[in-house]
Amino acid sequence: MMDYPGLALIPLAGADGKAPCVKGFTKWSKLPSRDTCEKWRSDFGHANVGVLTGPTNGLTVLDIDRED
């Protein structure tokens, strides 16, 4: 679930499936270790997966929602 080399992924849950299951991810300066990812897989096996954007992954995302 969380093992994508080169990307910082975090487990997400909550009513909308978008709430982080882990704390402190906004302050990460490096990717989570394989051991950390394995622990998350065990602890949050049914969680959604989020890809961190910004400096940690070097990704920028533009999210455009249209009005219906």
Salt bridges, closest charged atoms under 4 A:
ASP3 OD2 - ARG34 NH1 2.86
GLU38 OE2 - ARG41 NH2 3.00
ASP43 OD2 - LYS39 NZ 2.59
ASP68 OD1 - ARG66 NE 3.11
